[in-house]
Amino acid sequence: MPDTITARPYLPGSPLAFLLEMAVDAYGPNETKQRNDAETAAAHHVYAAYPHTLAQAVEAADWQASPATERGGQHFKPSAAASLDGGLWLHHTLRITEHDGATDVLTLIVPCTCGRYTDITLDGEEMLLEMLAQFAPTHGRSVHDDTTADCHSVPAASALDGPR
C-alpha cells in the first residue's frame, strides 16, 4: 500500500497541484499557523512602532496568541496578548479592510479601580507614555469614572486569564 502522505500522483506544476494549493489557501491557515502569525505580527509591530518603550520591555516570546474564533455570532481575527504584570495587558490584532488593507491595532488593557478593565487603543509611544504617567499614581490602575463607559468595555478579569 503506497504512503498517501508522501506519495503524490500528480506533478508539482500540474492543474491539480494548482487547484489543491488554491483550496488550502481558501480554507485558510490552521490554528498553529494563525497563532504563530499573530505572535509574529504583534512582536514586529511593537519593535517597529514602539522601539524605545515596549520593544525594550516586551520580548517576542511574551506574546500568547489566539486563532480566529466565532463567539455569539461575532467573528474575531487571530490576535496576541502579552502581560505587562500588575494586571495590565497588551492586545494586538490586525484590522483588515478592503480600503486600507491590514492595519495594526495595539490595545492597552488596564484594570480599573472598580475591579473591571479599561481598554485603550494606542497610537504611538507618546500616547503610551502619557497613559502610563496617568496610571502611575494608582500603581497601574485606571481611576473609575461613573460618567464614562470606559471600564465597561472589557467585562471581567477572568476572561483574560481563561483558556486560549
DSSP file with accessible surface (Angstrom, degrees, kcal/mol):
  #  RESIDUE AA STRUCTURE BP1 BP2  ACC     N-H-->O    O-->H-N    N-H-->O    O-->H-N    TCO  KAPPA ALPHA  PHI   PSI    X-CA   Y-CA   Z-CA
    1    1 A M              0   0  222      0, 0.0     3,-0.0     0, 0.0     2,-0.0   0.000 360.0 360.0 360.0 127.5    0.0    0.0    0.0
    2    2 A P        -     0   0  101      0, 0.0     2,-0.8     0, 0.0     3,-0.1  -0.300 360.0-104.8 -70.0 151.2    1.5    3.4   -1.0
    3    3 A D     >  -     0   0   87      1,-0.2     4,-2.7     2,-0.1     3,-0.2  -0.650  31.3-163.6 -75.4 108.1    2.2    6.0    1.6
    4    4 A T  T  4 S+     0   0  115     -2,-0.8    -1,-0.2     1,-0.2     0, 0.0   0.712  83.1  59.6 -71.9 -17.7   -0.6    8.5    1.0
    5    5 A I  T  4 S+     0   0  150      1,-0.1    -1,-0.2    -3,-0.1    -2,-0.1   0.903 121.1  21.1 -77.5 -39.6    1.1   11.3    2.9
    6    6 A T  T  4 S+     0   0  105     -3,-0.2     2,-0.4     2,-0.0    -2,-0.2   0.731 103.1  90.4-102.4 -24.4    4.3   11.4    0.8
    7    7 A A     <  -     0   0   51     -4,-2.7     0, 0.0     2,-0.0     0, 0.0  -0.610  54.6-171.0 -77.2 127.9    3.1    9.8   -2.5
    8    8 A R        -     0   0  140     -2,-0.4    -3,-0.0     1,-0.1    -4,-0.0  -0.957  13.7-163.1-122.2 112.3    1.8   12.4   -4.9
    9    9 A P  S    S+     0   0  127      0, 0.0     2,-0.3     0, 0.0    -1,-0.1   0.191  72.6  60.1 -82.0  20.6    0.2   11.0   -8.0
   10   10 A Y  S    S-     0   0   70      4,-0.0    -2,-0.0     6,-0.0     0, 0.0  -0.970  89.2-100.2-142.8 158.8    0.4   14.4   -9.8
   11   11 A L    >   -     0   0  132     -2,-0.3     3,-1.8     1,-0.1     6,-0.4  -0.493  31.9-118.1 -78.9 149.1    3.2   16.8  -10.9
   12   12 A P  T 3  S+     0   0   86      0, 0.0    -1,-0.1     0, 0.0     0, 0.0   0.836 114.4  42.7 -56.8 -33.4    4.0   19.8   -8.7
   13   13 A G  T 3  S+     0   0   78      4,-0.1    -2,-0.0     5,-0.0     5,-0.0   0.329  91.1 118.8 -96.4  10.9    3.2   22.3  -11.6
   14   14 A S  S <> S-     0   0   23     -3,-1.8     4,-2.3     1,-0.1     5,-0.2  -0.227  79.5-108.4 -75.3 164.5    0.0   20.4  -12.7
   15   15 A P  H  > S+     0   0  105      0, 0.0     4,-2.6     0, 0.0     5,-0.2   0.891 121.3  53.7 -57.9 -37.6   -3.5   21.9  -12.8
   16   16 A L  H  > S+     0   0   84      2,-0.2     4,-2.9     1,-0.2     5,-0.2   0.925 106.9  50.4 -64.6 -42.3   -4.4   19.6   -9.9
   17   17 A A  H  > S+     0   0    3     -6,-0.4     4,-2.3     1,-0.2    -1,-0.2   0.934 111.8  49.0 -59.4 -44.1   -1.4   20.9   -7.8
   18   18 A F  H  X S+     0   0  127     -4,-2.3     4,-2.2     1,-0.2    -2,-0.2   0.937 113.0  46.5 -60.5 -47.3   -2.6   24.5   -8.5
   19   19 A L  H  X S+     0   0   98     -4,-2.6     4,-2.4     1,-0.2    -2,-0.2   0.892 111.2  51.5 -65.5 -39.0   -6.2   23.7   -7.5
   20   20 A L  H  X S+     0   0   72     -4,-2.9     4,-2.2     2,-0.2    -1,-0.2   0.912 110.4  48.8 -66.1 -39.8   -5.2   21.9   -4.3
   21   21 A E  H  X S+     0   0  120     -4,-2.3     4,-2.5    -5,-0.2    -2,-0.2   0.907 110.7  51.5 -63.5 -39.8   -3.0   24.9   -3.3
   22   22 A M  H  X S+     0   0   94     -4,-2.2     4,-2.6     1,-0.2    -2,-0.2   0.912 108.5  51.2 -63.5 -40.7   -5.8   27.2   -4.0
   23   23 A A  H  X S+     0   0   57     -4,-2.4     4,-2.3     2,-0.2    -1,-0.2   0.914 109.8  49.3 -64.7 -40.6   -8.2   25.1   -1.9
   24   24 A V  H  X S+     0   0   97     -4,-2.2     4,-1.8     1,-0.2    -2,-0.2   0.930 112.5  48.1 -63.9 -43.5   -5.7   25.2    1.0
   25   25 A D  H  < S+     0   0  126     -4,-2.5    -2,-0.2     1,-0.2    -1,-0.2   0.896 112.0  49.7 -63.6 -39.6   -5.4   29.0    0.7
   26   26 A A  H  < S+     0   0   87     -4,-2.6    -1,-0.2     1,-0.2    -2,-0.2   0.875 109.3  51.2 -67.9 -36.6   -9.2   29.4    0.5
   27   27 A Y  H  < S-     0   0  204     -4,-2.3    -1,-0.2    -5,-0.2    -2,-0.2   0.856 110.5-135.4 -70.3 -32.0   -9.6   27.2    3.6
   28   28 A G     <  -     0   0   21     -4,-1.8    -1,-0.1    -5,-0.2    -2,-0.1  -0.186  29.4 -46.1  99.5 165.9   -7.1   29.3    5.5
   29   29 A P        -     0   0   61      0, 0.0    -4,-0.0     0, 0.0    -5,-0.0  -0.331  61.6-108.0 -69.4 152.6   -4.2   28.6    7.8
   30   30 A N     >  -     0   0  101      1,-0.1     4,-2.6    37,-0.0     5,-0.2  -0.179  38.5 -94.7 -73.2 173.9   -4.6   26.1   10.6
   31   31 A E  H  > S+     0   0  113      1,-0.2     4,-2.6     2,-0.2     5,-0.2   0.874 123.9  53.5 -61.3 -38.4   -4.7   27.2   14.2
   32   32 A T  H  > S+     0   0   90      1,-0.2     4,-2.6     2,-0.2    -1,-0.2   0.941 111.4  45.4 -63.0 -44.5   -1.0   26.8   14.8
   33   33 A K  H  > S+     0   0  101      2,-0.2     4,-2.9     1,-0.2     5,-0.2   0.907 111.7  52.8 -65.7 -40.1   -0.1   28.9   11.8
   34   34 A Q  H  X S+     0   0   34     -4,-2.6     4,-2.4     2,-0.2    -2,-0.2   0.925 111.4  46.6 -60.1 -43.8   -2.7   31.5   12.9
   35   35 A R  H  X S+     0   0   65     -4,-2.6     4,-2.6     2,-0.2     5,-0.2   0.938 113.5  47.7 -63.9 -47.6   -1.1   31.7   16.4
   36   36 A N  H  X S+     0   0   83     -4,-2.6     4,-2.5     1,-0.2    -2,-0.2   0.919 113.6  47.9 -59.5 -45.2    2.4   31.9   15.0
   37   37 A D  H  X S+     0   0   74     -4,-2.9     4,-2.7     2,-0.2    -1,-0.2   0.900 111.8  50.0 -63.6 -40.4    1.4   34.6   12.6
   38   38 A A  H  X S+     0   0    9     -4,-2.4     4,-2.3    -5,-0.2    -2,-0.2   0.914 112.4  46.8 -65.6 -42.3   -0.4   36.6   15.3
   39   39 A E  H  X S+     0   0   59     -4,-2.6     4,-2.5     2,-0.2     5,-0.2   0.923 114.1  48.1 -65.3 -42.0    2.6   36.4   17.7
   40   40 A T  H  X S+     0   0   94     -4,-2.5     4,-2.8    -5,-0.2     5,-0.2   0.921 111.8  49.3 -64.5 -44.1    5.0   37.4   14.9
   41   41 A A  H  X S+     0   0   26     -4,-2.7     4,-2.4     2,-0.2    -1,-0.2   0.910 112.1  48.8 -62.5 -41.7    2.8   40.3   13.8
   42   42 A A  H  X S+     0   0    0     -4,-2.3     4,-2.4     2,-0.2     5,-0.2   0.949 113.7  45.1 -64.1 -49.0    2.5   41.6   17.4
   43   43 A A  H  X S+     0   0    8     -4,-2.5     4,-2.6     1,-0.2     5,-0.2   0.928 113.7  50.1 -62.4 -43.1    6.2   41.4   18.1
   44   44 A H  H  X S+     0   0  128     -4,-2.8     4,-2.3    -5,-0.2     5,-0.2   0.921 110.9  48.9 -62.0 -44.8    7.0   43.1   14.7
   45   45 A H  H  X S+     0   0   29     -4,-2.4     4,-3.3    -5,-0.2     5,-0.4   0.929 112.1  48.5 -62.1 -44.3    4.6   45.9   15.4
   46   46 A V  H  X S+     0   0    1     -4,-2.4     4,-2.0     1,-0.2     9,-0.5   0.928 113.3  46.8 -62.8 -44.9    5.9   46.5   18.9
   47   47 A Y  H  < S+     0   0  101     -4,-2.6    -1,-0.2    -5,-0.2    -2,-0.2   0.875 120.0  39.7 -65.7 -35.4    9.5   46.6   17.6
   48   48 A A  H  < S+     0   0   67     -4,-2.3    -2,-0.2    -5,-0.2    -1,-0.2   0.901 127.3  28.9 -81.2 -42.3    8.7   48.9   14.7
   49   49 A A  H  < S+     0   0   40     -4,-3.3    76,-0.5    -5,-0.2    -3,-0.2   0.663 129.8  34.1 -97.0 -17.4    6.2   51.3   16.3
   50   50 A Y    ><> +     0   0    3     -4,-2.0     5,-2.6    -5,-0.4     3,-0.9  -0.329  67.3 146.6-132.4  52.3    7.4   51.3   20.0
   51   51 A P  T 3 5S+     0   0   45      0, 0.0    -1,-0.1     0, 0.0    -2,-0.1   0.779  75.3  42.8 -65.8 -27.0   11.2   50.9   19.7
   52   52 A H  T 3 5S+     0   0  149     -3,-0.1    -5,-0.1     3,-0.1    -2,-0.0   0.515 128.3  19.6 -97.1  -7.4   12.0   53.0   22.8
   53   53 A T  T X>5S+     0   0   27     -3,-0.9     3,-1.2    -7,-0.2     4,-0.8   0.516 128.9  22.3-123.4 -86.7    9.3   51.7   25.2
   54   54 A L  H >>5S+     0   0    9      1,-0.3     4,-3.3     2,-0.2     3,-0.9   0.855 118.2  59.7 -62.3 -36.6    7.5   48.4   24.6
   55   55 A A  H 34<S+     0   0   20     -5,-2.6    -1,-0.3    -9,-0.5    -3,-0.1   0.793 106.6  49.6 -63.2 -24.7   10.3   46.9   22.5
   56   56 A Q  H <4 S+     0   0  151     -3,-1.2    -1,-0.3    -6,-0.4    -2,-0.2   0.682 122.4  31.7 -83.1 -19.9   12.6   47.3   25.4
   57   57 A A  H << S+     0   0   75     -3,-0.9     2,-0.5    -4,-0.8    -2,-0.2   0.704 111.0  59.3-110.6 -27.9   10.2   45.7   27.9
   58   58 A V     <  -     0   0    4     -4,-3.3     2,-0.2    -5,-0.2    -1,-0.2  -0.932  66.9-155.5-114.1 122.1    8.2   43.0   25.9
   59   59 A E    >   -     0   0  133     -2,-0.5     3,-1.9     1,-0.1     4,-0.4  -0.579  30.4-111.1 -92.2 159.3   10.0   40.2   24.2
   60   60 A A  G >  S+     0   0   48      1,-0.3     3,-1.3    -2,-0.2   -17,-0.1   0.864 118.1  58.6 -56.3 -36.1    8.7   38.2   21.3
   61   61 A A  G 3  S+     0   0   89      1,-0.2    -1,-0.3   -18,-0.0   -22,-0.0   0.640  91.1  72.0 -71.3 -12.1    8.3   35.1   23.5
   62   62 A D  G <  S+     0   0   71     -3,-1.9    21,-0.5   -23,-0.1     2,-0.3   0.667  77.5  95.8 -76.5 -17.2    5.9   37.1   25.8
   63   63 A W    <   -     0   0    6     -3,-1.3     2,-0.5    -4,-0.4    19,-0.2  -0.589  54.5-168.3 -80.1 133.8    3.1   37.1   23.2
   64   64 A Q  E     -A   81   0A 105     17,-2.7    17,-2.5    -2,-0.3     2,-0.2  -0.993  15.9-152.1-120.7 124.5    0.4   34.4   23.5
   65   65 A A  E     -A   80   0A   2     -2,-0.5    15,-0.3    15,-0.2   -30,-0.1  -0.612  12.8-156.0-103.6 157.9   -1.8   34.1   20.5
   66   66 A S  E     -A   79   0A  23     13,-2.9    13,-2.1    -2,-0.2     3,-0.1  -0.983  22.7-127.0-124.0 138.7   -5.4   33.0   19.9
   67   67 A P        -     0   0   14      0, 0.0   -36,-0.1     0, 0.0     9,-0.1  -0.214  47.3 -69.0 -75.5 173.7   -6.6   31.8   16.5
   68   68 A A        +     0   0   28     10,-0.1     2,-0.3     7,-0.0     9,-0.2  -0.319  65.1 173.4 -59.2 143.9   -9.6   33.2   14.7
   69   69 A T  E     -F   76   0B  52      7,-2.1     7,-3.5    -3,-0.1     2,-0.4  -0.963  29.5-133.7-149.8 165.4  -12.8   32.3   16.5
   70   70 A E  E     +F   75   0B 132     -2,-0.3     2,-0.4     5,-0.2     5,-0.2  -0.995  24.8 172.1-127.5 127.2  -16.5   33.0   16.5
   71   71 A R  E >   -F   74   0B 156      3,-2.4     3,-2.1    -2,-0.4    -2,-0.0  -0.991  68.9 -10.2-135.9 128.7  -18.5   33.7   19.7
   72   72 A G  T 3  S-     0   0   89     -2,-0.4     3,-0.1     1,-0.3    -1,-0.1   0.836 128.8 -53.3  57.3  34.0  -22.0   34.8   19.9
   73   73 A G  T 3  S+     0   0   65      1,-0.3     2,-0.4     0, 0.0    -1,-0.3   0.457 113.9 117.1  81.9  -1.6  -22.3   35.4   16.2
   74   74 A Q  E <   -F   71   0B 125     -3,-2.1    -3,-2.4     2,-0.0     2,-0.5  -0.855  57.9-140.8-102.3 139.1  -19.2   37.6   16.1
   75   75 A H  E     -F   70   0B 115     -2,-0.4     2,-0.5    -5,-0.2    -5,-0.2  -0.854  15.4-163.4 -99.5 126.3  -16.1   36.7   14.2
   76   76 A F  E     -F   69   0B  81     -7,-3.5    -7,-2.1    -2,-0.5     3,-0.1  -0.933  13.4-134.3-111.6 131.9  -12.7   37.5   15.9
   77   77 A K        -     0   0   84     -2,-0.5   -11,-0.1    -9,-0.2    18,-0.0  -0.312  42.8 -76.0 -75.1 162.6   -9.5   37.6   13.9
   78   78 A P        +     0   0   43      0, 0.0    16,-0.6     0, 0.0     2,-0.3  -0.293  63.6 173.2 -56.5 144.4   -6.3   36.0   15.2
   79   79 A S  E     -AB  66  93A  19    -13,-2.1   -13,-2.9    14,-0.1     2,-0.3  -0.934  24.1-140.9-148.7 170.2   -4.8   38.1   18.0
   80   80 A A  E     -AB  65  92A   1     12,-2.4    12,-3.2    -2,-0.3     2,-0.3  -0.986  10.5-163.4-138.5 147.1   -2.0   38.0   20.5
   81   81 A A  E     -AB  64  91A  10    -17,-2.5   -17,-2.7    -2,-0.3     2,-0.4  -0.964   1.2-166.4-130.6 148.4   -1.8   39.3   24.1
   82   82 A A  E     - B   0  90A   0      8,-2.1     8,-2.7    -2,-0.3     2,-0.3  -0.999  20.5-129.5-135.1 131.2    1.2   40.0   26.4
   83   83 A S  E     - B   0  89A  60    -21,-0.5     6,-0.2    -2,-0.4     3,-0.1  -0.623  14.1-170.9 -79.1 135.5    1.0   40.5   30.1
   84   84 A L  E     -     0   0A  54      4,-3.1     5,-0.2    -2,-0.3    -1,-0.1   0.367  48.6-115.2 -99.6  -0.5    2.8   43.6   31.4
   85   85 A D  E >  S+ B   0  88A 131      3,-0.7     3,-1.7     1,-0.0    -1,-0.2   0.023  93.3  68.7  82.4 165.5    2.3   42.3   35.0
   86   86 A G  T 3  S-     0   0   42      1,-0.3     3,-0.1    -3,-0.1    -1,-0.0   0.674 130.9 -62.7  65.6  15.2    0.1   44.0   37.7
   87   87 A G  T 3  S+     0   0   22      1,-0.3     2,-0.3    23,-0.1    -1,-0.3   0.411 104.4 127.5  91.1  -3.8   -3.0   43.2   35.7
   88   88 A L  E <   -B   85   0A  16     -3,-1.7    -4,-3.1    22,-0.1    -3,-0.7  -0.700  35.0-177.0 -89.6 142.6   -2.0   45.2   32.6
   89   89 A W  E     -BC  83 109A  27     20,-2.4    20,-3.2    -2,-0.3     2,-0.4  -0.940  22.8-140.6-133.9 155.3   -2.1   43.6   29.2
   90   90 A L  E     -BC  82 108A   0     -8,-2.7    -8,-2.1    -2,-0.3     2,-0.4  -0.940  18.4-166.4-109.7 141.2   -1.3   44.4   25.6
   91   91 A H  E     -BC  81 107A  55     16,-2.5    16,-3.0    -2,-0.4     2,-0.4  -0.997   4.6-171.9-129.1 129.6   -3.6   43.1   22.9
   92   92 A H  E     +BC  80 106A   2    -12,-3.2   -12,-2.4    -2,-0.4     2,-0.3  -0.969  14.7 149.6-124.1 137.0   -2.6   43.1   19.2
   93   93 A T  E     -BC  79 105A  28     12,-1.8    12,-2.7    -2,-0.4     2,-0.5  -0.941  40.9-111.3-149.3 170.1   -4.7   42.3   16.2
   94   94 A L  E     - C   0 104A  55    -16,-0.6     2,-0.6    -2,-0.3    10,-0.2  -0.927  18.1-149.6-106.9 131.1   -4.9   43.3   12.6
   95   95 A R  E     - C   0 103A 141      8,-3.2     8,-2.3    -2,-0.5     2,-0.5  -0.908  20.0-164.8 -96.5 119.8   -7.8   45.3   11.3
   96   96 A I  E     + C   0 102A  98     -2,-0.6     2,-0.3     6,-0.2     6,-0.2  -0.936  15.5 163.9-114.8 122.2   -8.3   44.3    7.7
   97   97 A T  E  >  - C   0 101A  55      4,-2.0     4,-2.1    -2,-0.5    -2,-0.0  -0.943  44.7-122.9-130.6 157.2  -10.4   46.3    5.3
   98   98 A E  T  4 S+     0   0  208     -2,-0.3    -1,-0.1     1,-0.2     4,-0.1   0.878 112.5  45.6 -64.5 -36.3  -10.7   46.4    1.6
   99   99 A H  T  4 S+     0   0  169      1,-0.1    -1,-0.2     2,-0.1    -3,-0.0   0.929 127.5  22.2 -75.5 -46.4   -9.9   50.1    1.5
  100  100 A D  T  4 S-     0   0  107      1,-0.3    -2,-0.2     3,-0.0     2,-0.2   0.557  90.6-146.6-100.4 -12.9   -6.9   50.3    3.9
  101  101 A G  E  <  -C   97   0A  32     -4,-2.1    -4,-2.0     2,-0.1     2,-0.4  -0.509  61.3  -8.7  76.7-145.0   -5.6   46.7    3.9
  102  102 A A  E     -C   96   0A  65     -6,-0.2     2,-0.4    -2,-0.2    -6,-0.2  -0.737  65.4-176.8 -93.6 130.8   -4.1   45.4    7.1
  103  103 A T  E     -C   95   0A  60     -8,-2.3    -8,-3.2    -2,-0.4     2,-0.2  -0.993  26.5-121.7-126.6 131.3   -3.6   47.9   10.0
  104  104 A D  E     -C   94   0A  61     -2,-0.4     2,-0.5   -10,-0.2   -10,-0.2  -0.502  23.6-164.9 -70.5 136.3   -2.0   47.0   13.3
  105  105 A V  E     -C   93   0A  11    -12,-2.7   -12,-1.8    -2,-0.2     2,-0.5  -0.968   5.7-175.0-125.2 113.4   -4.3   47.6   16.4
  106  106 A L  E     -CD  92 122A   1     16,-0.5    16,-3.0    -2,-0.5     2,-0.4  -0.944   5.2-170.4-111.3 124.7   -2.5   47.7   19.7
  107  107 A T  E     -CD  91 121A  13    -16,-3.0   -16,-2.5    -2,-0.5     2,-0.6  -0.954  16.5-146.3-119.6 133.6   -4.6   48.0   22.8
  108  108 A L  E     -CD  90 120A   0     12,-3.1    12,-2.6    -2,-0.4     2,-0.6  -0.868  15.5-157.2 -94.4 122.4   -3.5   48.6   26.4
  109  109 A I  E     -CD  89 119A  12    -20,-3.2   -20,-2.4    -2,-0.6    10,-0.2  -0.931  15.5-176.5-106.8 120.5   -5.9   46.8   28.8
  110  110 A V  E     - D   0 118A   0      8,-3.1     8,-3.2    -2,-0.6   -22,-0.1  -0.951  26.9-117.8-123.6 133.8   -5.8   48.3   32.2
  111  111 A P  E     - D   0 117A   8      0, 0.0    31,-3.1     0, 0.0     6,-0.3  -0.437  30.5-136.6 -67.8 141.5   -7.5   47.3   35.5
  112  112 A C  B >   -g  142   0C   4      4,-3.5     3,-2.0    29,-0.2    31,-0.2  -0.665  20.0-115.5 -93.5 155.5   -9.9   49.9   36.8
  113  113 A T  T 3  S+     0   0   78     29,-2.7    30,-0.1     1,-0.3    -1,-0.1   0.703 116.0  62.9 -64.9 -14.8  -10.1   50.8   40.5
  114  114 A C  T 3  S-     0   0   59     28,-0.2    -1,-0.3     2,-0.1     3,-0.1   0.521 122.8-103.0 -86.5  -6.0  -13.7   49.4   40.4
  115  115 A G  S <  S+     0   0   57     -3,-2.0    42,-0.4     1,-0.4    -2,-0.1   0.291  91.6  96.4 104.4 -11.7  -12.4   45.9   39.5
  116  116 A R  S    S-     0   0   87     40,-0.1    -4,-3.5    41,-0.1    -1,-0.4  -0.202  72.7-103.5 -94.0-166.0  -13.3   45.9   35.8
  117  117 A Y  E     -DE 111 154A  18     37,-1.1    37,-1.0    34,-0.7     2,-0.4  -0.914  15.9-151.2-125.9 151.8  -11.0   46.7   32.9
  118  118 A T  E     -D  110   0A   4     -8,-3.2    -8,-3.1    -2,-0.3     2,-0.5  -0.944  12.3-151.2-115.3 138.6  -10.5   49.7   30.6
  119  119 A D  E     -D  109   0A  68     31,-0.5     2,-0.5    -2,-0.4   -10,-0.2  -0.951  10.8-172.5-115.2 134.6   -9.2   49.2   27.0
  120  120 A I  E     -D  108   0A  26    -12,-2.6   -12,-3.1    -2,-0.5     2,-0.5  -0.977  19.1-139.6-127.8 116.3   -7.2   52.0   25.3
  121  121 A T  E     -D  107   0A  76     -2,-0.5   -14,-0.3   -14,-0.2     2,-0.2  -0.662  26.4-143.0 -76.4 122.2   -6.2   51.8   21.7
  122  122 A L  E     -D  106   0A  11    -16,-3.0   -16,-0.5    -2,-0.5     3,-0.1  -0.601  23.1-175.7 -89.1 147.7   -2.7   53.1   21.4
  123  123 A D        -     0   0  133      1,-0.4     2,-0.2    -2,-0.2     3,-0.1   0.052  64.1 -32.1-129.6  26.5   -1.4   55.1   18.5
  124  124 A G  S  > S-     0   0   17      1,-0.1     4,-2.2     2,-0.1    -1,-0.4  -0.773  72.7 -70.9 146.4 173.0    2.3   55.5   19.4
  125  125 A E  H  > S+     0   0   38    -76,-0.5     4,-2.9    -2,-0.2     5,-0.2   0.868 121.6  57.3 -64.7 -37.7    4.9   55.8   22.1
  126  126 A E  H  > S+     0   0  162      1,-0.2     4,-2.3     2,-0.2    -1,-0.2   0.937 109.4  44.9 -61.0 -44.9    3.9   59.3   23.2
  127  127 A M  H  > S+     0   0   47      2,-0.2     4,-2.6     1,-0.2    -1,-0.2   0.914 112.1  53.1 -64.7 -42.4    0.3   58.2   23.9
  128  128 A L  H  X S+     0   0    2     -4,-2.2     4,-2.7     1,-0.2     5,-0.2   0.953 110.9  45.9 -56.8 -49.5    1.6   55.1   25.7
  129  129 A L  H  X S+     0   0   96     -4,-2.9     4,-2.3     1,-0.2    -1,-0.2   0.891 111.3  52.9 -64.2 -37.1    3.8   57.1   28.0
  130  130 A E  H  X S+     0   0  105     -4,-2.3     4,-1.7    -5,-0.2    -1,-0.2   0.934 111.6  46.0 -61.9 -45.0    1.0   59.6   28.6
  131  131 A M  H  X S+     0   0   22     -4,-2.6     4,-1.7     1,-0.2    -2,-0.2   0.934 112.3  49.7 -64.7 -45.9   -1.3   56.8   29.7
  132  132 A L  H  X S+     0   0   66     -4,-2.7     4,-1.2     1,-0.2    -1,-0.2   0.882 107.3  55.2 -63.1 -35.6    1.3   55.2   31.9
  133  133 A A  H  < S+     0   0   68     -4,-2.3     3,-0.2     1,-0.2    -1,-0.2   0.891 107.6  50.4 -63.6 -36.3    2.0   58.5   33.5
  134  134 A Q  H  < S+     0   0  111     -4,-1.7     4,-0.2     1,-0.2    -1,-0.2   0.844 113.6  45.0 -68.4 -33.0   -1.7   58.8   34.4
  135  135 A F  H ><>S+     0   0   11     -4,-1.7     5,-2.8     1,-0.2     6,-0.8   0.602  91.2  85.2 -87.4 -12.3   -1.7   55.3   35.9
  136  136 A A  G ><5S+     0   0   62     -4,-1.2     3,-1.9    -3,-0.2    -1,-0.2   0.910  85.1  54.0 -59.3 -44.7    1.5   55.7   37.9
  137  137 A P  G 3 5S+     0   0  101      0, 0.0    -1,-0.2     0, 0.0    -2,-0.1   0.797 113.7  43.5 -62.6 -25.1   -0.1   57.3   41.0
  138  138 A T  G < 5S-     0   0   41     -3,-0.7    -2,-0.2     3,-0.2    -3,-0.1   0.137 118.9-110.2-104.4  17.9   -2.6   54.4   41.2
  139  139 A H  T < 5S-     0   0  168     -3,-1.9    -3,-0.2     1,-0.2     3,-0.1   0.885  85.0 -34.9  56.0  45.9    0.1   51.7   40.6
  140  140 A G  S   <S+     0   0   14     -5,-2.8     2,-0.4     1,-0.3    -1,-0.2   0.691 109.0 125.0  87.3  20.8   -1.2   50.8   37.1
  141  141 A R        -     0   0   94     -6,-0.8     2,-0.4   -31,-0.1    -1,-0.3  -0.885  58.2-128.5-112.6 145.1   -4.9   51.2   37.7
  142  142 A S  B     -g  112   0C  14    -31,-3.1   -29,-2.7    -2,-0.4     2,-0.4  -0.729  32.3-116.5 -85.0 134.9   -7.4   53.4   35.8
  143  143 A V        -     0   0   98     -2,-0.4     2,-0.1   -31,-0.2   -31,-0.0  -0.617  33.1-114.8 -76.9 126.5   -9.4   55.6   38.1
  144  144 A H        -     0   0   56     -2,-0.4     2,-0.4     6,-0.1    -1,-0.1  -0.343  32.3-173.1 -63.9 136.7  -13.1   54.7   37.9
  145  145 A D    >   -     0   0   74      3,-0.2     3,-1.2     1,-0.1     6,-0.2  -0.959  16.0-160.1-134.9 113.6  -15.3   57.4   36.5
  146  146 A D  T 3  S+     0   0  140     -2,-0.4    -1,-0.1     1,-0.2    -2,-0.0   0.682  88.2  65.2 -67.1 -17.5  -19.1   56.8   36.6
  147  147 A T  T 3  S+     0   0  122      2,-0.0     2,-0.3     3,-0.0    -1,-0.2   0.636 100.6  53.3 -83.8 -13.0  -19.7   59.3   33.8
  148  148 A T  S <  S-     0   0   52     -3,-1.2     3,-0.3     1,-0.0    -3,-0.2  -0.838  74.3-134.9-118.9 161.4  -17.9   57.3   31.1
  149  149 A A    >   +     0   0   70     -2,-0.3     3,-1.6     1,-0.2     4,-0.4   0.133  66.5 120.9 -97.2  19.8  -18.3   53.8   29.9
  150  150 A D  G >  S+     0   0   92      1,-0.3     3,-1.4    -5,-0.2   -31,-0.5   0.906  73.6  43.9 -52.0 -52.3  -14.5   53.1   29.9
  151  151 A C  G 3  S+     0   0    4     -3,-0.3   -34,-0.7     1,-0.3    -1,-0.3   0.452 103.5  67.3 -82.7   7.5  -14.4   50.2   32.3
  152  152 A H  G <  S+     0   0  107     -3,-1.6    -1,-0.3     1,-0.1    -2,-0.2   0.464  79.4  81.1 -98.0  -2.2  -17.4   48.5   30.8
  153  153 A S  S <  S+     0   0   56     -3,-1.4    -2,-0.1    -4,-0.4    -1,-0.1   0.826  95.8  40.2 -76.3 -30.6  -15.6   47.8   27.5
  154  154 A V  B    S-E  117   0A  20    -37,-1.0   -37,-1.1    -4,-0.3    -1,-0.2  -0.963  81.7-153.3-118.8 112.5  -13.8   44.7   28.8
  155  155 A P        -     0   0   81      0, 0.0     2,-0.3     0, 0.0    -1,-0.1   0.869  58.8  -2.9 -62.8 -47.7  -16.2   42.7   31.0
  156  156 A A    >>  -     0   0   39      1,-0.1     3,-0.7   -40,-0.1     4,-0.7  -0.999  50.5-128.4-152.4 149.9  -14.1   40.7   33.5
  157  157 A A  H >> S+     0   0   34    -42,-0.4     4,-1.1    -2,-0.3     3,-1.1   0.872 106.5  62.8 -64.4 -36.5  -10.6   39.9   34.5
  158  158 A S  H 3> S+     0   0   91      1,-0.3     4,-0.7     2,-0.2     3,-0.2   0.828  93.6  62.7 -62.9 -28.6  -11.2   36.2   34.5
  159  159 A A  H <4 S+     0   0   71     -3,-0.7     3,-0.4     1,-0.2    -1,-0.3   0.847 102.2  51.0 -64.8 -31.4  -12.0   36.3   30.7
  160  160 A L  H << S+     0   0   36     -3,-1.1    -1,-0.2    -4,-0.7    -2,-0.2   0.800 113.4  44.3 -74.6 -27.6   -8.4   37.5   30.1
  161  161 A D  H  < S+     0   0  107     -4,-1.1    -1,-0.2    -3,-0.2    -2,-0.2   0.450  94.1 107.1 -96.1   0.2   -6.9   34.6   32.1
  162  162 A G  S  < S-     0   0   29     -4,-0.7    -3,-0.1    -3,-0.4    -4,-0.0   0.002  82.8 -61.3 -73.1-178.9   -9.2   31.9   30.7
  163  163 A P              0   0  140      0, 0.0    -1,-0.2     0, 0.0    -2,-0.0  -0.250 360.0 360.0 -64.3 150.3   -8.2   29.1   28.3
  164  164 A R              0   0  106     -3,-0.1   -98,-0.1   -99,-0.0   -99,-0.1  -0.789 360.0 360.0-103.9 360.0   -6.9   30.1   24.8
